[in-house]
Every structure is written in C-alpha cells, then in structure tokens.
Amino acid sequence: MFYKHSILCKTCQAIDGTGCLCYNERMNYGFFRVAAASPKTVVADCSANADAIIASVREAHAKGASLVVFPELCVTGYTCSDLFFQRTLLSSAIFETERIASECASLPLVFAVGLPFAFDGALYNCAALIFRGTILALVPKTFIPNHGEFYERRYFASGKTLPPHACARFSEQSPCVPFGTDILLCDEHHEDVAIAAEICEDVWAALSPSTRHALSGATVIANLSASNEVVGKKHYRRLLVQSHSAKTMSAYVYADCGRGESTQDAVFAGHNLIAENGVLLAESALFSGEMIVADVDVERIAAERCRTTTCAQCAEYEAGGAFVPHDACSATDSTRNSSVSCTHAAMHSTRSSYRKIYIDICSYEHASVYKNLARTIAAHPFVPSDEKELDERCHDILLMQAEGLAQRLSHIGAQKAVIGLSGGLDSTLALLATCRAFDRCALPRSNIFSVTMPCFGTTDRTYNNAGTLAHETGATLLEIPIAEAVRIHFRDISHDETVHDVTYENAQARERTQVLMDIANKENALVVGTGDLSELALGWCTYNGDHMSMYGVNSSIPKTLVRHVVSFCARTAERETLAAVLNDILATPVSPELLPPRTGKIAQKTEDIVGPYDLHDFYLYYLLRFGFSPEKILFLADATDLPFSHEEKITWLRVFYKRFFSQQFKRSCMPDGAKVGTISLSPRSDWRMPSDASAAAWLKAIETLS
C-alpha cells in the first residue's frame, strides 16, 4: 500500500515519481542529516512538553536536519504511571501533538514524537511520524517490558495485537492514518532514503522489529527511547546501538528521555546515539540535554546491502522461504506511476507487505546549512585514528601475515625463504613478517635469505639500511650486484644504456626477480613477494618482475598502512639499533631506485610519477569498498584535511582511474597472498574485473568536475 505527499522539484520539475535529476544537490551525495533530541520534560504537562518539542524541531531545522527523533512518550513524559489511564492526559496528548504538527508545518523535516494512543479498547505506546503539519502514521511499541523497574504491561498493549494494515483516526477532525509496525517513510525521489521506527525495548529484544524494517528496505531506523541510567548501562547501550546498526546495515538514531522525568524510582540521562553500520557517529554526554546531529550515508548503506548477499537471503527467510517467480516480481504502483521490480523475489515479497508513505524529505530549503558534513571523513580510511586501535591493528596484521606465510611454508615443506631486500618500506615489512613466520614454524631466521641487488639506481642510504636490517633481524644477507648482468642483457637486446626508458628500468626489475627465483630453486626455498595493495591498484610493478613471487605477504596492505606497521615495529623493537634502522627506512623517500642517483641521493620518487599515496589509497578505499562514483569520492576527499588542492585531487583522481583500469591484467595473475585487511585485489577472492574493461564512463564523469 502506498501513500503520497508530493512536492514539485524546483529545479528539474520532476513530479509524481517520474524521478528527480538533482540527486547530488538534493541528497548531498547520499548524505542524510539526522538528529536526536532530549528536551526537558514536565511530567504530565503536555502543553509544556509540546513547547519544548517545537523549540527542538526548530533547532534541528536550523542545523539542517531532515529527521529529528524525540524520546519515548515525550509528549506526556514516560514516568506518568497510572496517569496514563486518565482521559484528560490522553486527550491533552492528542491535542498537543496536533499543535506540534501545526506549528512546525512550515519546516521541511520529518520528526517522530512519542505519546500514548487509545485504539479499540487498548492503549498503545506510540511514535507519531510527522511532516509538514501532517501526522503521517502511528507506530506502536512491539515489546512491552514488565521486569525490574519497568512495568509497562500495566498500561500498554503490544503492537503485535493490531490487525494487518490497521488504520486509526488520530482525532475526530483528522483522517485515518496507517497504524502499525509495517510502515516506511520514503523519499519520493531517492529510494535509498526510507525511515522506520521502533520504540525503546524493541531494540533490546532478541527479535527487534527494526530487523524486519531493514529487510523491508528501511535504511534509517528511529528509536524513541526511555532508558533509565544505572552504572555501566551507557556502555552496553552504546554497544547495542552500534552492533544493531551493523547487523541491520542501517543508520540508527536513538533518542533517550532525560531531565524532568520523575526520579521517584529511576534517573534518566538523555543518552542520545547515532550509529551507521556499526560506526558511532554522534553521542551526547549523560544529563547534558544535548541535541546531537550527524550525516548518515544512505548510499553507503545501500551499497553495503547490495554486496552482502545474505541480506536478500534473510529477506527470503523472513518471507517464509518461498521464492516468487521472477516474472511475478514486478508490480505497478499507480500512485507513483512507475514500475517497481526486484532482483531478489524474496526481498520483494517481504517489502511488499510494508506500507510506504512517499514524501519529499530531501528538501532544497536545507541547501544553505547543508554545505559541510556533520560527520568526520577520515583522511586515511585504512588507518585508525585512535593510537591504541592502530597499534592493535598493526599487531594483528603482522600476526596474520606471519600465519599465512607459515601455513604456506608448512604445506609445501619449505624451510627457507628468499626476499629481495631493497632498504625500502615494502621489503622491510615483508622481512619483518617473514621473521615472525619463521619464529612460528620454529625455523632459524638464518634460513631467510635477504638478497640485496645493487644496480644503477641504488643509493648508499638504502644499500646500508638493507644490510643493517638483515643483520638486526638475524636473516642471512646475500649481496648480488646485477649491473653487469643487466648490461649483458642490454647488449643482447640491442638497448642503449644511456636511454633511461621503461626498458632500462624493467630490465633491472626482471633481473632481480630471476635472481630471487633461481636462488629459491637452489635452496629449495620460497620467494616472498614484497609488493603492496597500492602498487597493485596502480599497476606500479613490473610485469613478471617484482610483480611476481611465490607468496605475497603485503598484497592486501595499502602503502599508507604499510608505513604505520613498520613504525609500530620500530616503536616496539627490542633493540635500539633495530628501531634506528627502521626509523631511517621510514624517513627514506619511496622509490624503485631504477634511475641513477643525483649527487648520491634518490633521483626517482614514486609519488612524483604516479601521485601521492595518501590520495590514491583514499580513492581506492571508496572505489572498492562501496563502489562510489568519482564525483562522490572527490566530494569526500574535499571533506578531509588532506593537504592537496581541489584541482590536485582531480588531477590525481584521473590518473588513478586510468591506471586502475589499464593495469588489471597484472592483477588477474597475481600470486597468492592472504587477505589481512578490508580490501583485496586478488582475482580469486574480492575483485573480479575483466582486463579489457573500459574506464570511459568514469573518466567522463571526472571531466565534469571542477
């Protein structure tokens, strides 16, 4: 069943569900601003409470919110007890809720307020969903607590007792509105915006209504709550909201009642929370009365659900386990004058049972206050901002690298390993991980052959650091200069050594790989690859050169994170001499060292050629993790403190897409390497892409950016 409250799009003139062409302007690249408020309550004084709610709605509008959620029974106060049986209180709640709607009619935002509502001889604890002066729907509480300090069953019936698709007349003067737990408020232009509500205990229950809401399409869940405060409860409440938002892959807006509620038997702290897919975006301090605001990314939520196939499987289970034939999974919604079809028939079966109310939630009137995001966009999405969490992640990464390599060594019966040690970051991390793998296998570190192969571009700094690192870790150092072998190869292929082109560079990389492979054959050893995720994404590796190994321990670790893992090893090193060489390696410019040095210093800096890894890793994360468009990725990059101009970001974004698409052939045959981070480019696990795919559509989108 569908309900429509449409407003003409002021820019593209879209109406009646024909589609709005102004997505990014109206939706701010999928960001939807929400708020949770805890105005001070006066128990049983609905007029005073209504005044406070109206003031909070206006405040939320001033902050650019499109949705504001209020606490459970906020119109009357949660702690009214037997006063809920008084008709005077119930009538006042109805009257004041209508006044709230009327006085906020000019404000283009949805808000949810809590009140008791009598229907067919029973009293329900409800959320009234209001927009532009209209009470659109009533959502009753499903699970009624009757334990500890809660005794709500004395007053309220469960929403489960309502007949399917029930409707109720809010007052004698108002029309019937949908009444039940099967209601979604949807934006008429953007399907990713769908709001559902549940009340307090519903989220604490094992079978939360919001789980079904999410399976039926809700991306934003509003919880009107009255959760009293006891010592330690805030931690559990925070964990509950975060984990539930993660499990339902939704944005969760939790509004808690606070000051003014009766303290006869409990205190209420107004602990408001906003979480998105497991991440806490905003939280109020206890007893602060603070309104919290955050921008939730509904496009990100939708992308996460699409790639997590169990979401549709859960919808099938909820629908009774029966699939509808694909032909039957198409229906016409006459109120929207558009065809509705579903890829997953089971998902359609579940969603079709919900009543959807279509309104113009994402209003242009917010444009002036919606320029800056009300959330933090991390400049380095692979790197935790919390130092303790970062150290823990670095420790775990090393552990997983070591375990993956240890298993491979054990499986093939190898007791030795070979690593090309350049004195750079990647080979350093590979050696550190290999040392840990050998420790786990109870093998001597002397069985690790660290091979340094100086050639035309090698500097004294990296040469010395490679030797020192091998000594400090206990690995066996082999020095094999390759300049003469490469010169012989140049003569064989008639290449002029003074021409420093790609042949000049790649001949060195392939010679080094040949040396490593042949030593491995000689010693019955395994060649450990050193290339990282960022290099694989950009194709910054020589095909059948450093591109190839027998096991790539760094293959799912981006360059920005490699640096932090090595830094962690330096901080936790047992010897100052090991820490010193690691710190000097960290301070060395990233370079393949294939061109001759200038005055003894590195002449070839990778980031001068392919661009800054800070930007490329940022682009890579949002491309692979959520499939965002170039426009949105640039928008997010501009919202960070990355030290690059808007124009520089566009320049390197173009480079990123060109290289990412053109270099897929190298990833299609990359060596094994365990996934240890959130993203991998292995063709056997996370990323399957045809090597001949065109980047034209993405590059065309970038050309429109300014």
Residue pairs with C-beta under 8 A, 6 or more apart in sequence:
1 165
1 178
1 355
1 356
2 333
2 335
2 336
2 355
2 356
2 357
2 358
3 136
3 178
3 335
3 355
3 356
3 357
3 358
4 17
4 188
4 335
4 336
4 357
4 358
4 359
5 131
5 132
5 134
5 136
5 357
5 358
5 359
5 360
6 15
6 16
6 17
6 188
6 358
6 359
6 360
7 360
8 14
8 15
9 15
9 20
9 21
9 22
9 26
9 189
10 364
11 21
11 22
11 25
11 364
12 20
12 21
12 22
14 20
14 21
14 189
16 336
16 337
17 188
17 333
17 335
17 336
17 337
17 338
17 358
18 337
18 338
19 189
19 338
20 26
20 189
20 190
23 189
23 190
24 631
24 632
24 635
25 364
25 367
26 189
26 190
26 362
26 363
26 364
27 190
27 192
27 193
27 298
27 299
27 362
28 295
28 370
28 373
29 299
29 631
29 632
29 635
29 636
30 192
30 297
30 298
30 299
30 300
30 632
31 295
31 296
31 297
31 298
31 373
31 375
32 66
32 67
32 193
32 220
32 251
32 295
32 296
32 297
32 298
32 361
32 362
33 63
33 64
33 65
33 66
33 67
33 293
33 294
33 295
33 296
33 366
33 370
33 374
34 65
34 66
34 67
34 68
34 69
34 220
34 251
34 253
34 274
34 293
34 294
34 295
34 296
35 60
35 63
35 65
35 67
35 68
35 69
35 253
35 291
35 292
35 293
35 294
36 68
36 69
36 253
36 254
36 255
36 256
36 272
36 273
36 274
36 282
36 284
36 291
36 292
37 56
37 59
37 60
37 68
37 69
37 70
37 255
37 272
37 291
38 70
38 71
38 255
38 256
38 257
38 258
38 259
38 270
38 272
38 284
38 289
38 290
38 291
39 49
39 52
39 53
39 55
39 56
39 70
39 74
39 289
40 52
40 258
40 259
40 260
40 289
41 49
41 52
41 71
41 74
41 77
41 78
41 257
41 258
41 259
41 260
41 261
42 48
42 49
42 77
42 260
43 76
43 77
43 79
43 80
43 260
43 261
43 262
44 76
44 77
44 80
44 83
44 89
45 77
46 75
46 76
46 89
46 92
46 93
46 95
46 96
47 92
47 96
49 74
49 75
49 76
49 77
49 96
50 75
50 96
50 97
50 99
50 100
53 70
53 74
53 75
53 100
53 113
54 100
54 103
54 104
56 68
56 70
56 291
57 68
57 100
57 104
57 107
57 109
57 111
58 104
58 107
59 291
60 68
60 109
60 111
60 291
60 293
61 107
61 108
61 109
62 369
63 291
63 293
63 369
63 374
64 293
64 366
64 369
64 370
64 374
65 109
65 293
66 108
66 109
66 110
66 361
66 362
66 363
66 366
67 109
67 110
67 111
67 112
67 195
67 220
67 222
67 253
67 361
68 109
68 110
68 111
68 112
68 291
69 111
69 112
69 222
69 223
69 224
69 253
69 254
69 255
70 111
70 112
70 113
70 114
70 224
70 255
71 78
71 114
71 224
71 225
71 226
71 255
71 256
71 257
71 258
71 270
72 78
72 114
72 125
72 141
72 199
72 200
72 224
72 225
72 226
72 257
73 80
73 114
73 115
73 116
73 125
73 224
73 226
73 257
74 113
74 114
74 115
74 224
74 257
75 93
75 96
75 97
75 100
75 113
75 114
75 115
76 83
76 84
76 89
76 92
76 93
76 115
76 116
77 257
77 260
77 261
77 262
78 114
78 226
78 257
78 261
78 268
79 261
79 262
79 264
79 266
80 89
82 154
82 155
83 89
84 90
84 116
84 123
84 155
84 156
85 123
85 155
89 116
90 116
90 117
90 118
90 123
93 115
93 116
93 117
94 115
94 117
94 170
94 171
95 171
97 113
97 115
97 128
97 130
97 135
97 170
98 135
98 170
98 171
98 174
100 113
100 130
101 130
101 133
101 134
101 135
102 133
104 111
104 130
104 133
105 132
105 133
105 134
106 132
106 133
107 132
108 132
108 360
108 363
108 365
108 366
109 131
109 361
109 363
110 129
110 130
110 131
110 185
110 195
110 359
110 361
111 129
111 130
111 131
112 127
112 128
112 129
112 130
112 197
112 222
112 224
113 127
113 128
113 130
113 224
114 125
114 126
114 127
114 128
114 199
114 224
115 126
115 128
116 123
116 124
116 125
116 126
116 155
116 156
117 123
117 124
117 126
117 128
117 138
117 140
117 168
117 170
118 124
119 162
119 166
119 168
119 179
122 157
122 161
123 155
123 156
123 157
124 138
124 140
124 141
124 156
124 157
124 159
125 140
125 141
125 144
125 152
125 155
125 156
125 199
126 138
126 139
126 140
126 141
126 199
127 138
127 139
127 197
127 199
127 222
127 224
128 135
128 137
128 138
128 170
129 135
129 136
129 137
129 138
129 139
129 183
129 185
129 195
129 197
129 357
130 136
131 185
131 359
131 361
132 359
135 170
135 174
135 177
136 177
136 178
136 185
136 357
136 359
137 177
137 178
137 179
137 183
137 185
137 355
137 357
138 168
138 170
138 177
138 178
138 179
139 159
139 180
139 181
139 183
139 196
139 197
139 198
139 199
140 157
140 158
140 159
140 162
140 179
140 180
140 181
140 199
141 152
141 156
141 158
141 159
141 198
141 199
141 200
141 201
141 202
142 158
142 159
142 160
142 181
142 198
142 199
142 202
142 205
142 209
143 158
143 201
143 202
143 204
143 205
144 152
144 153
144 156
144 157
144 158
144 201
145 151
145 152
145 153
145 200
145 201
146 152
146 153
146 154
149 228
149 265
149 266
150 201
152 201
159 180
159 181
160 181
162 179
162 180
162 181
164 180
164 182
165 178
165 180
165 182
165 355
166 178
166 179
166 180
167 176
167 177
167 178
167 179
168 176
168 177
168 179
169 175
169 176
169 177
170 177
178 355
178 357
180 355
181 198
181 209
182 216
182 353
182 354
182 355
183 196
183 197
183 354
183 355
183 356
183 357
184 194
184 195
184 196
184 213
184 216
184 217
184 218
184 354
184 355
184 356
184 357
185 194
185 195
185 196
185 356
185 357
185 359
185 361
186 193
186 194
186 195
186 217
186 356
186 357
186 358
186 359
187 193
187 194
187 358
187 359
187 360
187 361
187 362
188 336
188 358
188 359
188 360
189 360
189 362
190 298
190 362
191 217
192 219
192 298
192 299
192 301
192 302
193 219
193 220
193 298
193 361
193 362
194 217
194 218
194 219
194 220
194 356
195 218
195 219
195 220
195 221
195 222
195 361
196 209
196 210
196 213
196 214
196 216
196 218
196 220
196 221
196 222
197 221
197 222
197 223
197 224
198 208
198 209
198 210
198 213
198 221
198 222
198 223
199 223
199 224
199 225
200 223
200 224
200 225
200 226
200 227
202 208
202 209
202 210
202 223
203 210
203 223
203 225
203 240
203 241
203 244
203 252
203 254
204 240
208 244
210 218
210 221
210 223
210 244
210 248
210 250
210 252
211 247
211 248
212 318
212 350
213 221
213 248
213 250
214 221
214 248
214 249
214 250
215 311
215 314
215 315
215 318
215 347
215 350
215 351
216 315
216 350
216 351
216 353
216 354
217 351
217 354
218 250
219 250
219 251
219 298
219 301
219 302
220 250
220 251
220 253
220 296
220 298
221 245
221 248
221 250
221 251
221 252
221 253
222 253
222 255
223 241
223 252
223 253
223 254
223 255
224 255
225 254
225 255
225 256
225 257
226 256
226 257
226 261
226 268
227 233
227 237
227 256
227 257
227 268
227 271
228 266
228 267
228 268
229 266
229 267
229 268
229 269
229 271
229 286
234 269
234 271
234 286
237 254
237 271
237 273
238 273
238 280
238 283
241 252
241 254
241 273
241 275
241 280
242 273
242 275
242 278
242 279
242 280
243 278
244 252
244 275
245 251
245 252
245 275
245 276
245 277
245 278
245 279
246 275
246 277
246 278
249 277
249 301
249 304
249 305
249 308
249 311
250 276
250 277
250 301
251 274
251 275
251 276
251 277
251 296
251 297
251 298
251 301
252 273
252 274
252 275
252 276
253 273
253 274
254 272
254 273
254 274
254 275
255 272
256 268
256 269
256 270
256 271
256 272
256 273
257 268
257 270
258 268
258 269
258 270
258 271
258 287
258 289
259 268
259 270
259 287
259 289
261 267
261 268
269 286
269 287
270 284
270 286
270 287
270 288
270 289
270 290
271 283
271 284
271 286
272 282
272 283
272 284
272 290
272 291
272 292
273 280
273 282
273 283
273 284
273 292
274 280
274 281
274 282
274 283
274 292
274 294
274 296
275 281
276 294
276 296
276 297
276 300
276 301
277 300
277 301
277 304
281 294
281 295
281 296
281 375
282 292
282 293
282 294
282 374
282 375
283 292
284 290
284 291
284 292
293 374
294 374
294 375
295 373
295 374
295 375
296 375
299 626
299 628
299 632
300 626
300 628
303 626
303 627
303 628
304 626
305 311
307 627
311 347
312 343
312 344
312 346
312 347
313 346
315 344
315 346
315 347
315 349
315 350
315 351
316 323
316 344
316 346
316 347
316 349
316 350
317 346
318 350
319 346
319 349
319 350
320 349
322 346
322 349
323 345
323 346
324 345
324 346
324 348
324 349
325 345
326 345
328 345
329 341
329 342
329 345
329 348
330 339
330 340
330 341
331 339
331 340
331 341
331 348
331 352
332 338
332 339
332 340
333 339
333 340
335 358
336 358
341 348
342 348
342 351
372 639
373 639
377 636
377 639
377 640
378 385
378 640
379 614
379 618
379 640
379 641
379 642
380 560
380 614
380 617
380 618
381 617
381 618
381 621
381 622
381 625
382 558
382 560
382 561
382 617
382 621
382 677
382 678
383 390
383 560
383 561
383 564
384 390
384 393
390 564
390 568
391 568
394 564
394 565
394 567
394 568
394 569
395 568
396 676
397 557
397 561
397 565
397 676
397 677
398 432
398 433
398 436
398 565
398 568
398 569
399 436
400 674
400 676
401 433
401 436
401 437
401 553
401 554
401 674
401 676
402 433
402 434
402 436
402 437
402 439
402 440
403 437
403 440
403 674
404 437
404 551
404 553
404 673
404 674
404 676
405 417
405 433
405 434
405 437
405 528
405 551
405 553
406 437
406 438
406 440
406 441
408 414
408 526
408 551
408 672
409 415
409 417
409 437
409 441
409 443
409 526
410 441
412 526
414 524
414 525
414 526
415 441
415 443
415 447
415 524
416 447
416 448
416 449
416 523
416 524
416 525
416 526
417 434
417 437
417 438
417 447
417 448
417 449
417 525
417 526
417 527
417 528
418 448
418 449
418 451
418 516
418 519
418 520
418 523
418 525
418 526
418 527
418 528
419 427
419 430
419 431
419 434
419 448
419 449
419 450
419 451
419 475
419 516
419 527
419 528
419 530
420 427
420 451
420 452
420 453
420 512
420 513
420 515
420 516
420 530
420 546
421 427
421 428
421 431
421 450
421 451
421 452
421 466
421 469
421 470
421 475
421 477
422 452
422 462
422 466
422 530
422 593
423 452
423 461
423 462
423 463
423 464
423 465
423 466
423 469
423 585
423 588
424 462
424 585
424 588
424 590
424 591
424 593
425 559
425 562
425 563
425 566
425 585
425 586
425 588
425 590
426 530
426 531
426 532
426 535
426 554
426 562
427 466
427 530
428 469
428 566
428 582
428 585
429 530
429 532
429 553
429 554
429 557
429 562
429 565
429 566
430 528
430 529
430 530
430 553
430 554
431 448
431 450
431 469
431 470
431 473
431 475
432 473
432 566
432 569
433 553
433 554
434 448
434 475
434 528
434 553
435 445
435 448
435 473
435 474
435 475
438 444
438 445
438 447
438 448
439 445
444 474
445 473
445 474
445 475
446 474
446 475
446 476
447 476
447 525
448 473
448 474
448 475
448 476
449 475
449 476
449 478
449 519
449 523
449 525
450 466
450 469
450 470
450 473
450 475
450 476
450 477
450 478
451 478
451 479
451 480
451 515
451 516
451 519
452 463
452 466
452 467
452 470
452 477
452 478
452 479
452 480
453 479
453 480
453 481
453 482
453 511
453 512
453 515
454 463
454 479
454 481
454 482
454 483
455 481
455 482
455 483
455 486
455 508
455 511
455 512
455 593
455 594
456 483
456 486
456 504
456 508
456 594
456 595
456 596
457 508
457 591
457 592
457 593
457 594
457 595
457 596
457 597
457 602
457 603
457 604
458 593
458 597
459 593
459 597
459 600
459 601
459 602
460 600
461 584
461 588
461 601
461 602
462 588
462 593
462 602
465 581
465 584
465 585
465 588
466 477
467 477
467 479
468 577
468 581
469 578
469 581
469 582
469 585
470 476
470 477
471 477
472 575
472 577
472 578
472 581
473 578
478 519
480 515
482 508
482 511
482 512
482 515
485 511
486 507
486 508
486 511
487 497
489 495
489 507
489 511
490 496
490 497
490 504
490 507
493 503
495 503
495 504
495 507
497 504
500 595
500 596
504 594
505 542
505 592
505 594
505 595
506 542
506 545
508 594
509 541
509 542
509 545
509 546
509 592
509 594
510 542
510 544
510 545
512 545
512 546
513 542
513 544
513 545
513 546
513 548
516 527
516 549
517 527
519 525
520 526
520 527
520 550
526 550
526 551
527 549
527 550
527 551
528 549
528 550
528 551
528 552
528 553
529 546
529 548
529 549
529 550
529 551
529 552
529 553
529 554
529 555
529 671
529 673
530 546
530 549
530 552
530 553
530 554
531 541
531 546
531 547
531 549
531 552
531 554
531 555
532 554
532 555
532 557
532 558
532 559
532 562
533 554
533 555
533 556
533 557
533 558
533 559
533 620
533 677
533 679
533 680
533 681
534 540
534 558
534 559
534 560
534 613
534 616
534 617
534 620
535 541
535 559
536 555
536 666
536 667
536 670
536 681
537 616
537 620
537 656
537 659
537 660
537 663
537 681
538 610
538 616
538 656
538 659
538 660
538 663
539 659
539 660
539 662
539 663
539 666
540 606
540 610
540 659
541 547
541 666
543 665
543 666
547 666
547 670
548 671
549 671
550 671
550 672
551 671
551 672
551 673
552 670
552 671
552 672
552 673
553 673
553 674
554 562
554 673
555 670
555 671
555 673
555 680
555 681
555 682
556 673
556 674
556 675
556 676
556 677
556 679
556 680
556 681
556 682
557 565
557 676
557 677
558 613
558 617
558 620
558 621
558 677
558 679
559 590
559 613
559 616
559 617
560 613
560 614
560 617
561 617
561 677
563 586
566 582
566 585
566 586
567 582
567 586
569 582
570 578
570 579
570 582
570 583
570 586
571 579
573 579
573 582
588 602
589 602
589 605
589 606
590 605
590 606
590 607
590 613
591 602
591 604
591 605
591 606
592 604
592 606
593 602
593 604
594 604
595 603
595 604
596 603
597 603
607 613
610 616
610 655
610 659
611 651
611 652
611 655
611 656
612 644
612 652
614 642
614 644
615 637
615 642
615 644
615 648
615 649
615 652
615 653
615 656
616 652
616 656
618 633
618 636
618 637
618 640
618 642
619 633
619 637
619 652
619 653
619 656
620 656
620 660
620 679
621 679
622 628
622 632
622 633
622 636
623 633
623 660
624 679
624 681
624 686
624 687
625 678
625 679
628 636
629 698
629 701
630 653
630 657
630 698
630 701
630 702
630 705
631 701
631 704
631 705
633 653
634 646
634 649
634 650
634 653
634 705
637 644
637 649
637 653
638 646
638 649
642 649
644 652
650 702
650 705
650 706
653 702
653 705
654 699
654 702
657 695
657 698
657 699
657 702
658 695
658 699
660 695
661 693
661 694
661 695
661 698
662 695
664 689
664 690
664 691
664 693
665 691
667 681
667 682
667 683
667 687
667 689
668 683
668 691
669 683
670 681
670 682
670 683
672 682
672 684
673 682
675 682
675 685
675 686
679 686
680 686
680 687
681 687
683 689
